[in-house]
Amino acid sequence: MIALTLDRIAEITQTAIGGSARPEAVVDGPVVIDSRQVEPGALFVALKGERVDGHDFAAAAVADGAVAVLASRPVDAPHLLVDGGDDEVVTALSRLASYVARELGDPKREAATTEIVGVTGSSGKTTTKDLIAQVVGRLGPTVAPAGSFNNEIGHPLTVLRADTGTGNLVLEVAARGIGHIAHLCRIAPPRIGVVLNVGSAHMGEFGDRDAISQAKGELVESLPAGTERRGEGGVAVLNADDPRVRAMASRTRARVVLYGTAEEAEVRATDVVIEANGAPSFTLNLSGRRARVELGLVGAHQVSNALAAAAVADELGMDIEDIAVALAAATPVSRWRMEVTEHHGVTLVNDAYNANPESMRAALTTLGSLARDRRAIAVLAHMAELGEDGDAEHEKVGELAAETGVAHLVVVGPAAEGIAVGAERAAHQGRWSGESIRVPDAEAAAEAVRQRMRTGDVVIVKGSRVAALERVIDLITKGDDQ
């Protein structure tokens, strides 16, 4: 974070200095909510969770070097006290992040302006955010959230990791309702906004895709007015292959840059090839320039993610050849997203972080590309928050698994029953000859896979976060090593 005195932070956050806090003391370290992450010069934010209350660790945080504690009640340590309950601590955190973002993004400041990039979409946000950060990181110091740190707490904490030396701040913005993305964009107003897709994720909360589209479009509505010159004004980077995203061009004052496979896309992929290892290669077409890109990431869907990253890098002045090299060098950063490992001759694909209909289709398509003439095993759990369409969507996934030709389909938990139903319907109709296995949990799924897998097989695991299917991979590998 940029260095600030406690009295200045108190003014920004509308808090009162308390305890033994010295107004002139300077916070120049990280802002953290976990006392184990405290470093000298830090500000410790005491949040009250379901199981742990940060206030209980206030004294320990200061003993480890924190300058003060942002708190909702007095603690036996230097502190900044909010006027209200625990929710006001988050509000104060957002005020501090907003101040820092505006300071770093101010074009009038002596140092170079920090470029702020916002990324949203129903699926692929984290992978694309990681791609963008790796590519533009070659231009200078870049800050991006770890994993999916994209809500009202993770977002400001990420912003507060930036300092005067930060060249690029790449932020993932998520929504569970109308107005959420607009709120996050007020905390850190982006100059460049990337919208990937409008899918079915959180359909149960939003109600329909129109509402999801409305929420995602809040990102482009937050952008400043654009100009015709690259590097100036707001830029909306929109997926030309998604009609709902493409339509968001009418909702922004920013200059619009389209990416995709559509002919009119300014950042376009042609000659796409899926290699034997499941990684795609393609020709990047960028305003009349061309370069061949060979990705190290697995899955055909990574082409679209790479194009979004290329569009951002181009806007920031990166040469197309450098973009191609950076994309080729990019590796998985956030855990449990298309992590491919080899274990005793079996290819294991851990894509267990989360699931929705679109990402399930991408995962099964990737499984088909990887397996080709090998046996495929799919371990699938339910997709949460789909609302009244949940049963039908699960059955579609089961039918797609059958079309992919999986030899063994392991369906985890009663909520995923529809996946088995869809696959078994295909079997009854003579369209699939594989085996469907229902199991109650990750432990049983791992055992089912271990009993069936053999050298040369490809195994993929995917489900919503609550299913914690990453344990399947852990149990398979650890069990075989015992």
C-alpha positions as CSV (number, residue, x, y, z in Angstrom):
1,M,0.0,0.0,0.0
2,I,1.1,3.6,-0.4
3,A,2.5,5.0,2.8
4,L,-0.1,6.8,5.0
5,T,-0.1,8.1,8.5
6,L,-2.8,6.8,10.9
7,D,-4.4,10.2,11.2
8,R,-4.7,10.3,7.4
9,I,-6.1,6.8,7.3
10,A,-8.6,7.7,10.0
11,E,-9.7,10.7,7.9
12,I,-10.1,8.6,4.8
13,T,-11.9,5.7,6.5
14,Q,-14.0,7.9,8.8
15,T,-12.7,6.1,11.9
16,A,-11.4,7.3,15.3
17,I,-7.9,6.7,16.5
18,G,-7.9,4.7,19.8
19,G,-5.8,2.8,22.3
20,S,-2.1,3.6,22.1
21,A,-2.2,4.5,18.5
22,R,0.0,7.4,17.4
23,P,-1.5,9.7,14.8
24,E,1.9,10.2,13.1
25,A,2.6,6.4,12.9
26,V,3.0,5.3,9.2
27,V,1.4,2.3,7.6
28,D,3.6,1.3,4.8
29,G,3.1,-2.5,4.8
30,P,0.3,-4.8,3.7
31,V,-3.3,-4.6,4.7
32,V,-4.3,-8.0,5.9
33,I,-7.3,-9.8,7.5
34,D,-5.2,-12.8,8.6
35,S,-2.9,-12.1,11.5
36,R,-0.5,-14.8,10.3
37,Q,0.2,-12.5,7.2
38,V,1.2,-9.5,9.3
39,E,4.5,-7.9,8.4
40,P,6.2,-4.8,9.9
41,G,4.2,-1.7,8.9
42,A,1.0,-3.5,8.3
43,L,-2.6,-2.6,9.0
44,F,-4.6,-5.5,10.4
45,V,-8.3,-5.6,9.6
46,A,-10.3,-7.3,12.3
47,L,-13.3,-9.1,10.7
48,K,-15.7,-11.3,12.6
49,G,-16.5,-14.5,10.8
50,E,-18.6,-17.5,11.6
51,R,-15.9,-19.3,13.5
52,V,-13.1,-16.7,14.2
53,D,-13.2,-13.2,15.4
54,G,-10.3,-11.1,14.2
55,H,-10.5,-8.9,17.2
56,D,-9.2,-11.8,19.3
57,F,-5.9,-11.6,17.4
58,A,-5.4,-7.8,17.6
59,A,-2.7,-7.8,20.2
60,A,-0.8,-10.6,18.5
61,A,-1.0,-8.8,15.2
62,V,0.5,-5.6,16.7
63,A,3.2,-7.7,18.4
64,D,4.2,-9.1,15.0
65,G,4.6,-5.6,13.5
66,A,1.2,-4.2,12.6
67,V,1.0,-0.5,13.2
68,A,-2.7,-0.6,14.1
69,V,-5.9,-2.6,13.9
70,L,-9.0,-1.5,12.0
71,A,-11.8,-2.6,14.3
72,S,-15.5,-2.5,15.2
73,R,-14.9,-2.5,18.9
74,P,-12.1,-1.2,21.2
75,V,-9.2,-3.7,21.5
76,D,-6.1,-3.8,23.7
77,A,-3.9,-2.5,20.9
78,P,-3.5,0.7,18.7
79,H,-6.6,0.8,16.6
80,L,-8.9,2.7,14.3
81,L,-12.5,2.3,15.4
82,V,-15.4,2.4,13.0
83,D,-18.7,4.0,14.0
84,G,-21.0,1.0,13.8
85,G,-20.9,-2.8,13.6
86,D,-18.8,-5.3,11.8
87,D,-20.2,-4.3,8.4
88,E,-18.7,-0.9,8.8
89,V,-15.2,-2.4,9.0
90,V,-15.7,-3.6,5.4
91,T,-17.0,-0.2,4.4
92,A,-13.9,1.5,5.9
93,L,-11.7,-1.0,4.1
94,S,-13.4,0.0,0.8
95,R,-13.0,3.7,1.5
96,L,-9.2,3.2,2.0
97,A,-8.9,1.1,-1.2
98,S,-10.9,3.7,-3.1
99,Y,-8.5,6.4,-2.0
100,V,-5.5,4.4,-2.9
101,A,-6.9,3.4,-6.3
102,R,-7.6,7.0,-7.2
103,E,-4.2,8.2,-6.1
104,L,-2.5,5.6,-8.2
105,G,-4.8,6.1,-11.2
106,D,-4.5,9.9,-11.2
107,P,-2.9,10.9,-14.5
108,K,-1.6,14.1,-12.8
109,R,0.6,12.4,-10.3
110,E,4.4,12.6,-10.9
111,A,4.9,8.8,-11.3
112,A,3.4,6.9,-14.2
113,T,-0.3,6.2,-13.8
114,T,-1.3,2.8,-12.6
115,E,-3.4,1.1,-15.3
116,I,-6.5,-0.5,-13.8
117,V,-8.1,-3.4,-15.6
118,G,-11.4,-5.1,-14.6
119,V,-12.4,-8.6,-15.8
120,T,-15.8,-10.2,-15.5
121,G,-17.9,-13.0,-17.0
122,S,-19.9,-16.0,-16.0
123,S,-16.9,-18.3,-16.4
124,G,-13.2,-18.0,-17.1
125,K,-12.7,-14.8,-15.0
126,T,-9.9,-16.2,-12.9
127,T,-7.9,-17.9,-15.7
128,T,-8.2,-14.8,-17.9
129,K,-7.2,-12.5,-15.1
130,D,-4.2,-14.7,-14.5
131,L,-3.3,-14.6,-18.2
132,I,-3.6,-10.8,-18.4
133,A,-1.4,-10.4,-15.4
134,Q,1.3,-12.7,-16.7
135,V,1.3,-11.0,-20.1
136,V,1.2,-7.4,-19.1
137,G,3.5,-8.2,-16.2
138,R,6.3,-8.0,-18.8
139,L,5.6,-4.3,-19.1
140,G,6.2,-3.6,-15.5
141,P,5.2,-4.4,-11.9
142,T,1.7,-5.9,-11.9
143,V,-0.7,-6.7,-9.0
144,A,-3.6,-9.2,-9.4
145,P,-5.6,-11.1,-6.9
146,A,-4.7,-14.6,-5.8
147,G,-7.3,-17.1,-7.0
148,S,-10.9,-15.7,-7.0
149,F,-10.4,-12.8,-4.6
150,N,-13.2,-10.9,-6.3
151,N,-15.8,-9.8,-3.7
152,E,-16.4,-6.9,-1.4
153,I,-13.5,-8.0,0.9
154,G,-11.0,-9.6,-1.5
155,H,-11.4,-6.7,-4.1
156,P,-10.2,-3.9,-1.8
157,L,-7.5,-6.0,-0.2
158,T,-6.1,-6.6,-3.7
159,V,-6.2,-2.9,-4.5
160,L,-4.3,-2.2,-1.3
161,R,-1.5,-4.4,-2.4
162,A,-0.6,-1.8,-5.1
163,D,1.8,1.0,-4.4
164,T,3.5,3.8,-6.2
165,G,5.6,1.3,-8.2
166,T,2.7,-0.6,-9.5
167,G,2.3,-0.3,-13.3
168,N,-0.8,-2.5,-13.7
169,L,-3.6,-3.5,-11.4
170,V,-5.6,-6.4,-12.9
171,L,-8.8,-7.0,-10.9
172,E,-11.4,-9.7,-11.2
173,V,-15.0,-8.5,-10.4
174,A,-17.8,-10.8,-9.6
175,A,-21.5,-10.4,-8.8
176,R,-24.2,-12.2,-7.0
177,G,-26.7,-9.6,-7.7
178,I,-27.5,-6.4,-9.5
179,G,-25.3,-3.5,-8.4
180,H,-22.4,-5.6,-7.0
181,I,-20.0,-5.0,-9.9
182,A,-20.9,-1.3,-10.0
183,H,-19.9,-1.1,-6.3
184,L,-16.6,-2.8,-6.9
185,C,-15.9,-0.5,-9.9
186,R,-16.5,2.5,-7.7
187,I,-13.8,1.3,-5.3
188,A,-11.3,1.0,-8.1
189,P,-12.5,2.6,-11.4
190,P,-11.0,0.7,-14.3
191,R,-9.9,2.3,-17.5
192,I,-10.0,-1.1,-19.3
193,G,-13.0,-3.4,-18.8
194,V,-13.1,-7.0,-20.1
195,V,-16.4,-8.9,-20.4
196,L,-15.9,-12.6,-21.3
197,N,-19.3,-14.2,-21.5
198,V,-22.9,-14.3,-20.1
199,G,-23.7,-17.8,-19.0
200,S,-25.7,-19.7,-16.5
201,A,-23.6,-19.3,-13.3
202,H,-25.7,-18.1,-10.4
203,M,-28.9,-18.4,-12.5
204,G,-30.7,-19.3,-9.3
205,E,-29.8,-16.0,-7.7
206,F,-30.3,-13.8,-10.8
207,G,-33.4,-15.5,-12.2
208,D,-32.5,-15.3,-15.9
209,R,-29.7,-14.5,-18.3
210,D,-31.0,-11.0,-18.9
211,A,-30.4,-10.2,-15.3
212,I,-26.9,-11.7,-15.5
213,S,-26.2,-9.7,-18.6
214,Q,-27.4,-6.5,-16.8
215,A,-25.1,-7.2,-13.9
216,K,-22.0,-8.0,-16.0
217,G,-22.6,-4.9,-18.1
218,E,-22.1,-2.7,-15.1
219,L,-18.4,-3.0,-15.7
220,V,-18.5,-1.3,-19.1
221,E,-20.9,1.3,-17.8
222,S,-18.3,2.2,-15.2
223,L,-15.6,3.0,-17.8
224,P,-14.6,6.5,-18.7
225,A,-15.3,8.0,-22.2
226,G,-13.0,6.6,-24.8
227,T,-10.9,8.3,-27.4
228,E,-9.6,7.0,-30.8
229,R,-6.0,6.9,-29.5
230,R,-4.6,3.8,-28.0
231,G,-3.6,4.3,-24.4
232,E,-6.2,7.0,-23.7
233,G,-9.7,7.0,-22.3
234,G,-11.9,4.0,-21.5
235,V,-11.7,0.8,-23.4
236,A,-14.4,-2.0,-23.3
237,V,-12.9,-5.3,-24.5
238,L,-15.9,-7.4,-25.5
239,N,-16.3,-11.0,-26.7
240,A,-17.6,-10.8,-30.3
241,D,-18.7,-14.4,-30.2
242,D,-21.2,-13.9,-27.3
243,P,-24.2,-11.9,-28.5
244,R,-25.1,-10.7,-25.1
245,V,-21.6,-9.4,-24.5
246,R,-21.3,-7.9,-27.9
247,A,-24.6,-6.0,-27.3
248,M,-22.9,-4.3,-24.3
249,A,-21.2,-1.9,-26.7
250,S,-24.4,0.2,-26.6
251,R,-24.0,0.6,-22.8
252,T,-20.6,2.2,-22.6
253,R,-19.0,5.5,-23.4
254,A,-15.7,3.7,-23.8
255,R,-14.0,2.8,-27.1
256,V,-15.0,-0.8,-27.9
257,V,-12.5,-3.5,-28.9
258,L,-14.0,-6.8,-30.1
259,Y,-12.2,-10.1,-29.7
260,G,-13.0,-13.6,-30.8
261,T,-13.3,-15.7,-33.9
262,A,-15.9,-13.6,-35.7
263,E,-14.6,-11.9,-38.8
264,E,-15.2,-8.4,-37.5
265,A,-13.2,-9.0,-34.3
266,E,-10.3,-6.6,-34.1
267,V,-8.4,-9.2,-32.0
268,R,-9.1,-12.5,-33.8
269,A,-8.0,-16.1,-33.7
270,T,-7.7,-18.1,-37.0
271,D,-6.2,-21.5,-37.8
272,V,-7.0,-23.0,-34.4
273,V,-5.5,-26.4,-33.7
274,I,-5.8,-28.5,-30.6
275,E,-2.5,-30.3,-30.0
276,A,-2.2,-33.8,-28.7
277,N,-1.6,-32.5,-25.2
278,G,-4.9,-30.6,-25.2
279,A,-3.3,-27.2,-25.6
280,P,-4.5,-25.0,-28.4
281,S,-2.4,-23.1,-30.9
282,F,-3.7,-20.4,-33.2
283,T,-2.8,-17.4,-35.4
284,L,-3.3,-14.1,-33.5
285,N,-4.7,-11.4,-35.9
286,L,-4.3,-8.0,-34.4
287,S,-5.1,-4.9,-36.5
288,G,-3.5,-6.3,-39.6
289,R,-0.6,-8.0,-37.8
290,R,-0.2,-11.7,-37.3
291,A,1.7,-14.0,-35.0
292,R,1.4,-17.7,-34.2
293,V,0.6,-18.5,-30.6
294,E,1.2,-21.9,-29.0
295,L,-0.5,-22.0,-25.6
296,G,0.7,-24.1,-22.7
297,L,-2.7,-24.0,-21.1
298,V,-5.1,-26.9,-21.7
299,G,-8.5,-26.6,-23.4
300,A,-10.0,-25.0,-26.5
301,H,-11.7,-22.4,-24.4
302,Q,-8.3,-21.0,-23.6
303,V,-8.2,-19.4,-27.1
304,S,-10.9,-16.9,-26.1
305,N,-9.2,-16.2,-22.8
306,A,-5.9,-15.6,-24.6
307,L,-7.5,-13.2,-27.1
308,A,-8.9,-11.1,-24.2
309,A,-5.4,-10.9,-22.7
310,A,-4.0,-10.0,-26.1
311,A,-6.5,-7.2,-26.5
312,V,-5.5,-5.7,-23.1
313,A,-1.8,-6.0,-23.8
314,D,-2.2,-4.3,-27.2
315,E,-4.1,-1.5,-25.6
316,L,-1.2,-1.1,-23.1
317,G,1.3,-0.8,-26.0
318,M,2.8,-4.3,-26.2
319,D,4.1,-5.5,-29.5
320,I,2.2,-8.5,-31.1
321,E,5.4,-10.7,-31.1
322,D,5.9,-10.0,-27.4
323,I,2.3,-10.8,-26.8
324,A,2.6,-14.1,-28.5
325,V,5.7,-15.0,-26.6
326,A,4.1,-14.0,-23.3
327,L,0.9,-16.0,-24.0
328,A,3.0,-19.1,-24.9
329,A,4.9,-18.8,-21.6
330,A,1.8,-18.4,-19.4
331,T,1.1,-21.2,-16.9
332,P,-1.8,-22.0,-14.6
333,V,-1.6,-19.7,-11.6
334,S,-4.8,-20.3,-9.6
335,R,-5.3,-23.7,-8.2
336,W,-7.7,-26.4,-9.4
337,R,-8.3,-24.9,-12.8
338,M,-7.3,-27.3,-15.6
339,E,-4.3,-28.5,-13.6
340,V,-2.8,-31.3,-15.6
341,T,-0.4,-33.8,-14.0
342,E,0.8,-37.3,-14.7
343,H,0.7,-40.1,-12.1
344,H,1.8,-43.6,-12.8
345,G,1.0,-43.3,-16.5
346,V,-2.4,-41.7,-15.9
347,T,-3.2,-38.1,-16.9
348,L,-5.1,-36.3,-14.1
349,V,-7.0,-33.1,-14.9
350,N,-8.0,-31.2,-11.7
351,D,-10.6,-28.6,-12.7
352,A,-12.4,-28.9,-9.4
353,Y,-12.6,-25.2,-8.4
354,N,-16.1,-24.6,-9.5
355,A,-18.7,-25.6,-12.2
356,N,-21.5,-24.2,-14.3
357,P,-23.0,-25.5,-17.5
358,E,-20.6,-23.6,-19.7
359,S,-17.5,-24.6,-17.8
360,M,-18.7,-28.2,-17.7
361,R,-19.0,-28.3,-21.4
362,A,-15.5,-26.8,-21.8
363,A,-14.1,-29.4,-19.4
364,L,-15.7,-32.3,-21.2
365,T,-14.6,-31.0,-24.6
366,T,-11.0,-30.8,-23.2
367,L,-11.3,-34.3,-21.9
368,G,-12.2,-35.5,-25.4
369,S,-9.2,-33.7,-26.9
370,L,-6.8,-35.1,-24.3
371,A,-8.1,-38.6,-24.5
372,R,-8.5,-39.1,-28.2
373,D,-7.6,-42.8,-28.5
374,R,-7.3,-43.3,-24.7
375,R,-9.9,-44.2,-22.2
376,A,-11.5,-41.2,-20.4
377,I,-12.9,-41.2,-16.9
378,A,-15.0,-38.2,-15.7
379,V,-15.7,-37.5,-12.0
380,L,-18.5,-34.9,-11.9
381,A,-20.4,-33.3,-9.0
382,H,-23.4,-31.0,-9.1
383,M,-23.5,-27.4,-10.4
384,A,-24.9,-25.1,-7.7
385,E,-27.2,-22.1,-8.0
386,L,-28.9,-23.0,-11.3
387,G,-32.5,-22.5,-10.1
388,E,-35.4,-24.2,-11.8
389,D,-33.3,-25.2,-14.8
390,G,-30.9,-27.2,-12.6
391,D,-32.3,-30.7,-13.3
392,A,-32.3,-30.1,-17.1
393,E,-28.8,-28.7,-17.1
394,H,-27.4,-31.6,-15.2
395,E,-29.0,-34.0,-17.6
396,K,-27.5,-32.2,-20.5
397,V,-24.0,-32.5,-18.9
398,G,-24.6,-36.3,-18.6
399,E,-25.6,-36.5,-22.3
400,L,-22.5,-34.6,-23.3
401,A,-20.3,-36.9,-21.2
402,A,-21.8,-39.8,-23.1
403,E,-21.2,-38.0,-26.4
404,T,-17.6,-37.4,-25.4
405,G,-17.3,-41.2,-25.0
406,V,-16.2,-41.5,-21.4
407,A,-15.6,-45.1,-20.4
408,H,-16.5,-44.5,-16.8
409,L,-18.7,-41.6,-15.5
410,V,-18.5,-41.2,-11.7
411,V,-21.3,-39.0,-10.4
412,V,-20.7,-37.6,-6.9
413,G,-23.6,-36.8,-4.5
414,P,-27.4,-36.9,-4.8
415,A,-27.5,-33.3,-6.1
416,A,-25.7,-34.5,-9.3
417,E,-28.2,-37.3,-10.0
418,G,-29.3,-35.6,-13.2
419,I,-25.8,-36.1,-14.7
420,A,-26.2,-39.9,-14.3
421,V,-29.8,-39.7,-15.7
422,G,-28.7,-37.9,-18.8
423,A,-25.8,-40.4,-19.5
424,E,-28.0,-43.4,-18.8
425,R,-30.7,-42.1,-21.2
426,A,-28.0,-42.0,-23.9
427,A,-27.0,-45.6,-23.0
428,H,-30.6,-46.8,-23.2
429,Q,-30.9,-45.2,-26.7
430,G,-27.8,-47.0,-27.8
431,R,-25.6,-43.9,-28.0
432,W,-23.2,-44.8,-25.1
433,S,-21.6,-47.9,-23.9
434,G,-19.8,-46.6,-20.9
435,E,-20.4,-47.2,-17.2
436,S,-22.3,-44.8,-14.8
437,I,-21.4,-45.0,-11.2
438,R,-23.1,-43.1,-8.4
439,V,-21.1,-42.3,-5.3
440,P,-21.9,-40.2,-2.2
441,D,-18.7,-38.2,-1.8
442,A,-15.1,-37.4,-2.9
443,E,-13.7,-40.4,-0.9
444,A,-15.9,-42.9,-2.6
445,A,-15.3,-41.2,-6.0
446,A,-11.5,-41.6,-5.5
447,E,-11.9,-45.3,-4.6
448,A,-14.1,-45.8,-7.7
449,V,-11.5,-44.3,-10.0
450,R,-8.6,-46.2,-8.4
451,Q,-10.5,-49.5,-9.0
452,R,-11.0,-48.7,-12.7
453,M,-8.1,-46.6,-13.9
454,R,-5.2,-48.1,-15.8
455,T,-2.1,-46.8,-17.5
456,G,-2.9,-44.4,-20.4
457,D,-6.2,-43.2,-19.0
458,V,-7.3,-39.6,-18.7
459,V,-9.2,-38.6,-15.6
460,I,-11.0,-35.3,-15.1
461,V,-12.7,-34.0,-11.9
462,K,-15.1,-31.1,-11.9
463,G,-17.9,-29.8,-9.7
464,S,-19.1,-26.8,-7.7
465,R,-16.9,-25.6,-4.9
466,V,-19.0,-27.1,-2.2
467,A,-18.2,-30.6,-3.5
468,A,-14.4,-30.1,-2.9
469,L,-13.6,-32.6,-5.7
470,E,-9.9,-31.6,-5.5
471,R,-9.7,-34.2,-2.8
472,V,-10.3,-36.9,-5.4
473,I,-7.0,-36.1,-7.0
474,D,-5.3,-35.9,-3.6
475,L,-6.7,-39.3,-2.5
476,I,-5.8,-41.0,-5.8
477,T,-2.2,-39.8,-5.8
478,K,-1.6,-40.2,-2.0
479,G,-3.3,-43.6,-2.0
480,D,-1.2,-45.0,-4.7
481,D,2.0,-43.8,-3.0
482,Q,1.2,-45.6,0.3
